[in-house]
């Protein structure tokens, strides 16, 4: 996928996962490969918080219809993100959106 079309696809997914309805929360749980049924946003958020995923990697994988790369724990995610400069602009994420559940304080 060319860089411009990849960026366009990522923007579409950013918009999609920044909407806060239950259906989008459930789609995100599914995209992350989390098994189970989560009938509320709160349950979806709890499930999403159990995985360690780089947001940029998540958006790129979803745009390419590929499995989302996961990290074993917070420290692994922190090291990967910092050493590969794979940060994501927090200001792009709507409060209360499914993407906000992936945010971690990497300081």
C-alpha positions in Angstrom: 0.0 0.0 0.0 1.4 3.4 -1.0 2.2 5.8 1.8 -0.6 8.3 0.9 -3.3 5.6 0.6 -2.1 4.0 3.9 -2.3 7.4 5.7 -5.8 7.9 4.3 -6.9 4.4 5.5 -5.4 5.2 8.9 -7.3 8.5 9.1 -10.6 6.6 8.3 -9.9 4.2 11.1 -9.0 7.0 13.5 -12.3 8.6 12.9 -14.1 5.3 13.2 -12.6 4.4 16.5 -13.0 7.9 17.9 -16.8 7.4 17.9 -18.1 6.3 21.3 -21.1 4.1 20.5 -21.2 0.5 21.8 -20.9 -1.0 18.3 -17.5 0.6 17.8 -16.3 -0.5 21.2 -17.3 -4.1 20.3 -15.6 -3.8 16.9 -12.4 -2.7 18.6 -12.6 -5.6 21.0 -12.9 -7.9 18.0 -10.1 -6.2 16.1 -7.8 -6.7 19.0 -8.6 -10.4 19.0 -10.1 -10.4 22.5 -12.5 -13.3 22.9 -15.8 -13.1 24.7 -19.0 -11.2 24.6 -19.1 -7.6 26.0 -22.6 -6.1 26.2 -21.6 -2.7 27.6 -19.0 0.0 26.9 -17.7 -0.5 30.4 -17.0 -4.2 29.9 -15.4 -3.5 26.5 -13.1 -0.9 28.1 -12.1 -3.4 30.9 -11.3 -6.0 28.2 -9.3 -3.5 26.1 -7.3 -2.4 29.1 -6.0 -6.0 29.5 -4.0 -5.8 26.3 -0.9 -3.8 25.5 -1.0 -2.5 21.9 0.8 0.4 20.3 -2.0 2.7 18.9 -0.1 3.5 15.6 0.5 -0.2 15.1 -3.2 -0.9 15.8 -4.5 1.6 13.3 -2.1 0.4 10.6 -2.9 -3.2 11.2 -6.6 -2.6 11.0 -6.2 -0.5 7.9 -4.3 -3.4 6.2 -6.7 -6.0 7.6 -3.9 -7.7 9.5 -3.6 -9.1 13.0 -2.8 -6.4 15.6 0.6 -6.8 17.2 0.4 -7.2 21.0 3.0 -6.8 23.7 3.3 -9.1 26.7 3.2 -6.4 29.3 3.4 -2.6 29.9 7.2 -2.5 30.0 7.5 -4.3 26.7 5.1 -1.8 25.1 6.9 1.1 26.7 10.3 0.0 25.5 9.0 -0.8 21.9 7.2 2.6 21.6 10.1 4.6 22.9 12.9 2.8 21.0 10.9 2.9 17.7 9.4 6.3 18.1 5.9 4.9 17.6 4.1 7.6 19.6 0.6 8.7 18.8 -0.8 12.3 19.3 -3.0 12.1 22.3 -4.9 15.2 21.1 -6.2 13.1 18.2 -8.1 10.9 20.6 -11.6 11.8 21.7 -12.2 11.4 25.4 -14.4 8.3 26.1 -13.7 6.8 22.7 -12.5 3.2 22.2 -9.1 4.5 21.2 -8.8 6.2 24.6 -8.8 2.8 26.2 -5.5 2.0 24.6 -3.8 5.0 26.0 -0.9 4.4 28.5 1.3 6.8 30.3 4.7 5.9 28.9 6.7 8.4 31.0 
